[in-house]
């Protein structure tokens, strides 16, 4: 039997959306550098991207979010 150990509001929580295998989890790091991974069951969660190195791409093959293109001129 799955027993609930507690809840807390996720509003304002800072973490990382990370791929683990074939799915994604919300990873929250603690002060001691350990972390908790939360499976994402929420189906329409609003997110805000704060990292400056995230880039949105549109192409004939689809749209995706990735790191910025490599500057080959450097």
C-alpha positions as CSV (number, residue, x, y, z in Angstrom):
1,X,0.0,0.0,0.0
2,X,1.3,3.5,-0.9
3,X,1.2,5.7,2.1
4,X,1.4,9.4,1.7
5,X,4.3,10.9,3.7
6,X,3.4,14.5,3.3
7,X,2.6,17.4,1.0
8,X,3.7,20.9,0.4
9,X,2.8,23.6,-2.1
10,X,5.1,23.6,-5.2
11,X,4.4,27.3,-5.9
12,X,7.7,29.2,-6.1
13,X,9.7,26.0,-5.9
14,X,13.0,26.0,-7.8
15,X,14.2,22.9,-9.5
16,X,15.3,21.4,-12.8
17,X,13.2,19.6,-15.4
18,X,15.4,16.6,-16.2
19,X,15.1,13.6,-18.5
20,X,15.5,10.3,-16.7
21,X,15.2,7.4,-19.1
22,X,12.2,7.9,-21.4
23,X,10.4,10.4,-19.1
24,X,11.0,13.7,-17.3
25,X,11.1,14.5,-13.6
26,X,11.2,17.7,-11.5
27,X,14.5,17.5,-9.6
28,X,14.8,19.6,-6.4
29,X,18.2,20.0,-4.8
30,X,18.7,20.4,-1.1
31,X,21.3,22.5,0.7
32,X,23.4,19.3,1.3
33,X,23.5,18.7,-2.5
34,X,21.3,15.7,-2.3
35,X,18.1,15.8,-4.4
36,X,14.5,14.5,-4.7
37,X,13.0,13.6,-8.1
38,X,9.3,14.1,-8.5
39,X,7.4,12.3,-11.3
40,X,5.3,14.8,-13.2
41,X,1.7,13.9,-13.2
42,X,0.4,17.5,-13.6
43,X,-0.7,17.8,-17.3
44,X,-0.8,21.6,-17.9
45,X,1.8,23.1,-15.6
46,X,2.9,26.6,-16.4
47,X,6.7,27.0,-16.5
48,X,9.1,29.9,-17.0
49,X,12.6,29.4,-18.4
50,X,15.2,31.4,-16.6
51,X,18.4,30.1,-18.2
52,X,20.0,32.3,-20.8
53,X,21.4,29.4,-22.7
54,X,18.0,27.8,-23.6
55,X,17.0,28.3,-27.3
56,X,13.8,27.6,-29.1
57,X,14.1,26.1,-32.6
58,X,11.6,25.8,-35.4
59,X,12.3,23.6,-38.4
60,X,10.6,21.5,-41.0
61,X,11.2,18.5,-38.8
62,X,9.5,20.0,-35.7
63,X,9.9,22.5,-32.9
64,X,12.2,21.9,-30.0
65,X,14.0,23.5,-27.0
66,X,17.8,22.9,-26.7
67,X,21.1,24.6,-26.0
68,X,22.1,27.5,-28.3
69,X,23.8,26.7,-31.6
70,X,27.6,26.3,-31.4
71,X,29.4,29.4,-32.8
72,X,31.7,27.7,-35.3
73,X,33.6,31.0,-35.9
74,X,35.3,30.9,-32.5
